[in-house]
């Protein structure tokens, strides 16, 4: 285990040391989320807001860790099954052109709370997912992005029930 942790730290340090450019930024947008699996729910609209670090590894490849407050969940028969997360995606970005990039990467989300207090005990405190998306960047630092987040972990505290998050995001941001 110690060797694995040291290897990860060495790769992270090497990647950062060779980075062409590091930029910080902020982003926000709309979430269109729902539950999949055994849940029969309707979609829910929320928002996300947070910060990012864009690490240029080469002209075509960047790594972008983010820290987002994200309102997700679903609606069921008039009951708001909203779940608020602190989501941490780490996106690999490949530039097709100078302005357009494709993104993919894992994310981990930590539950902050739920809209309905009674629903809080039914949802696990950690979620894992995979994000796929694209972004268009303007030279002044403004960017527009879309992303689909596919939940990979069962978020239900009941093992007999399989419920996963699914989320489509549309947003904009600014890199300094």
JONORCOR-V521164 format. One record per backbone hydrogen bond with DSSP energy under -0.5 kcal/mol. CO is the residue of the C=O (numbers start at 1). NH is the residue of the N-H. Records with the same first field share a line. If there is no record, write none. Layout:
BEGIN
CO=NH  NH
END
This chain:
BEGIN
1=5
2=6
3=7
4=8
5=9
6=10
7=11
8=12
9=13
10=14
11=15
12=16
13=17
14=18
16=19
21=56
23=54
24=176
25=52
26=174
27=50
28=172
29=48
30=170
31=33  46
32=168
33=44
34=166
36=164
39=41
42=75
44=33
46=31
47=71
48=29
49=69
50=27
51=67
52=25
53=55  65
54=23  56
55=57  63
56=20  21
60=95
61=57  58
62=93
63=55
64=91
65=53
67=51
68=70  87
69=49
70=72  85
72=83
74=81
75=42
76=79
78=80
79=76  81
81=74
82=115
83=72
84=112  113
85=70  87
86=110
87=68
88=108
89=66
91=64
92=104
93=62
94=96  102
99=137
100=96  97
101=135
102=94
103=133
104=92
105=131
106=90
107=129
108=88
109=111  127
110=86
113=84
115=117
116=119  120
117=120
119=122  123
120=123
122=157
125=111
127=109
128=152  153
129=107
130=150
131=105
132=148
133=103
134=146
135=101
136=144
138=141
141=175
142=138
143=173
144=136
145=171
146=134
147=149  169
148=132  150
149=151  167
150=130
153=155
155=124
157=159
158=161
161=163
162=38
163=155
164=36
165=151
166=34
167=149
168=32
169=147
170=30
171=145
172=28
173=143
174=26
END
